[in-house]
Amino acid sequence: MLLIGFIVAVPTLPLISAKPVSASFLAPVKANKAVVFFGFRSCNKVCPITLSTLANVINRFQSDGLDTTEQTNLPQVIFVDIDSASDDDSALKFAQQYHPSFIGLHVSMAQLDYFSAQFGLNINNQNGVLTHQGRSYLLTRVDNERWILIKTFNPSGLTYQALQAALSQGQ
């Protein structure tokens, strides 16, 4: 019975890490925290739900009084479009449909291979059908140029409370 409870709970638990991440798209980020989500515009399940959840989380943080004009614990959300047929403009427009503060960008397939290794992505493209796990990655800046991946959220584990707890723990 305990094993069944563990198996059911595992997909909702955030994965904890302290892994250095090197991603060029983080260079212009002014915030000290970032939530990175790899997805694609034609996704009809995980991506819209995750981006809506992230928009609600950011809105709630803002309504709770977090300062959005300086480097604070308010994370910058970055949507990375993994569809080879996309481009930066389309990715930005898609991301900002959910929240105007979101950054959206597209990466080349060579960059995606590199980021797959950095973030442990599980992306499949079989017969033109693109699938992914839909995880969100919480990163923190450790100095002006270095970022560390501190937590990975499965889609069902990404909530306001979970992200707030991760941010308030100083991670």
C-alpha positions as CSV (number, residue, x, y, z in Angstrom):
1,M,0.0,0.0,0.0
2,L,2.8,2.4,0.9
3,L,4.5,1.5,-2.4
4,I,1.4,2.4,-4.4
5,G,1.1,5.7,-2.6
6,F,4.8,6.5,-3.5
7,I,4.3,5.5,-7.1
8,V,1.2,7.8,-7.4
9,A,3.0,10.7,-5.7
10,V,6.3,10.6,-7.6
11,P,5.0,12.5,-10.7
12,T,3.9,15.4,-8.6
13,L,7.1,15.8,-6.5
14,P,9.6,18.4,-7.6
15,L,13.1,17.0,-8.5
16,I,15.8,18.8,-6.5
17,S,19.2,19.5,-8.0
18,A,22.2,21.8,-7.7
19,K,23.6,21.5,-11.2
20,P,25.5,24.3,-13.0
21,V,23.8,25.2,-16.3
22,S,25.3,27.0,-19.2
23,A,22.7,28.5,-21.4
24,S,23.3,31.5,-23.6
25,F,19.7,32.6,-23.5
26,L,20.1,33.4,-19.8
27,A,22.7,36.1,-20.4
28,P,20.1,39.0,-20.8
29,V,18.0,38.0,-17.8
30,K,18.0,40.7,-15.1
31,A,16.2,38.6,-12.5
32,N,18.1,36.5,-10.0
33,K,15.8,33.6,-10.7
34,A,14.4,32.0,-13.8
35,V,11.9,29.4,-14.7
36,V,12.7,27.7,-18.0
37,F,10.1,25.7,-19.9
38,F,10.9,23.8,-23.1
39,G,7.8,23.3,-25.3
40,F,6.2,24.0,-28.6
41,R,3.4,26.1,-30.0
42,S,1.3,23.3,-31.5
43,C,1.3,21.3,-28.2
44,N,-2.3,21.0,-27.1
45,K,-1.9,19.6,-23.7
46,V,1.1,20.2,-21.5
47,C,2.4,23.5,-22.9
48,P,-0.8,25.6,-22.6
49,I,-1.5,24.3,-19.1
50,T,2.1,24.9,-17.9
51,L,2.3,28.4,-19.4
52,S,-1.1,29.3,-18.0
53,T,0.0,28.0,-14.6
54,L,3.2,30.0,-14.8
55,A,1.2,33.1,-15.7
56,N,-1.1,32.6,-12.8
57,V,1.9,32.1,-10.5
58,I,3.6,35.3,-11.7
59,N,0.3,37.3,-11.4
60,R,-0.1,36.0,-7.8
61,F,3.5,36.9,-6.9
62,Q,2.9,40.4,-8.3
63,S,-0.4,40.7,-6.4
64,D,1.4,39.6,-3.2
65,G,3.6,42.6,-3.6
66,L,6.9,41.2,-5.0
67,D,8.8,44.1,-6.6
68,T,9.0,43.5,-10.4
69,T,11.3,46.4,-11.2
70,E,14.5,45.2,-9.6
71,Q,16.3,41.9,-9.2
72,T,14.1,40.1,-6.7
73,N,12.8,36.6,-6.1
74,L,10.3,37.1,-8.8
75,P,11.5,34.7,-11.5
76,Q,11.8,35.5,-15.2
77,V,9.8,32.9,-17.2
78,I,11.5,31.8,-20.4
79,F,9.7,29.7,-22.9
80,V,12.1,27.8,-25.3
81,D,10.3,26.6,-28.4
82,I,11.7,23.2,-29.4
83,D,9.8,23.0,-32.8
84,S,12.3,23.0,-35.6
85,A,9.8,24.9,-37.8
86,S,9.5,27.8,-35.4
87,D,11.5,31.1,-34.9
88,D,12.2,33.6,-32.2
89,D,9.3,36.0,-33.2
90,S,6.7,33.2,-33.1
91,A,8.1,31.9,-29.8
92,L,8.0,35.3,-28.2
93,K,4.4,36.0,-29.5
94,F,3.3,32.6,-28.2
95,A,4.9,33.1,-24.7
96,Q,3.5,36.6,-24.3
97,Q,0.0,35.4,-25.0
98,Y,0.2,34.0,-21.5
99,H,2.0,36.9,-19.8
100,P,3.6,40.0,-21.2
101,S,6.7,39.5,-19.0
102,F,7.5,36.1,-20.5
103,I,10.5,35.7,-22.8
104,G,10.0,33.4,-25.8
105,L,12.8,32.2,-28.0
106,H,13.7,29.4,-30.4
107,V,16.8,27.4,-30.5
108,S,18.5,25.5,-33.3
109,M,18.5,21.8,-33.3
110,A,22.2,21.8,-32.4
111,Q,21.5,24.1,-29.4
112,L,18.6,21.9,-28.5
113,D,20.9,18.8,-28.3
114,Y,23.2,20.8,-26.0
115,F,20.3,22.0,-23.8
116,S,18.9,18.4,-23.7
117,A,22.2,17.3,-22.1
118,Q,22.2,20.4,-19.8
119,F,18.6,20.0,-18.6
120,G,18.0,16.3,-19.1
121,L,15.3,16.9,-21.6
122,N,13.4,14.0,-23.1
123,I,12.2,15.2,-26.5
124,N,11.0,12.9,-29.2
125,N,10.1,13.6,-32.8
126,Q,8.7,10.5,-34.4
127,N,7.1,10.8,-37.9
128,G,6.7,14.5,-37.4
129,V,5.0,14.1,-34.0
130,L,6.8,16.1,-31.3
131,T,6.5,15.0,-27.7
132,H,8.2,16.1,-24.4
133,Q,7.9,15.7,-20.7
134,G,6.8,19.3,-20.0
135,R,9.1,19.9,-17.0
136,S,9.8,23.4,-15.7
137,Y,13.3,24.2,-14.5
138,L,13.9,26.7,-11.6
139,L,17.4,28.3,-11.8
140,T,19.1,30.8,-9.6
141,R,21.9,33.1,-10.5
142,V,25.1,32.5,-8.3
143,D,27.0,35.4,-9.8
144,N,26.7,37.7,-12.8
145,E,27.3,34.9,-15.3
146,R,26.7,31.6,-13.6
147,W,23.3,29.9,-13.1
148,I,22.5,26.7,-11.2
149,L,19.5,24.5,-11.7
150,I,18.0,24.0,-8.3
151,K,14.6,22.4,-8.9
152,T,12.8,20.6,-11.7
153,F,9.0,20.5,-11.6
154,N,6.9,17.9,-13.3
155,P,3.8,19.5,-14.9
156,S,1.4,18.4,-12.1
157,G,3.9,19.5,-9.4
158,L,4.2,23.1,-10.6
159,T,2.0,25.2,-8.3
160,Y,2.1,28.6,-6.7
161,Q,2.8,27.0,-3.4
162,A,5.6,24.7,-4.7
163,L,7.4,27.5,-6.5
164,Q,6.9,30.0,-3.6
165,A,8.4,27.4,-1.2
166,A,11.4,26.8,-3.5
167,L,12.0,30.6,-3.8
168,S,11.5,31.3,-0.1
169,Q,14.0,28.6,0.9
170,G,16.7,30.8,-0.6
171,Q,17.3,28.4,-3.4
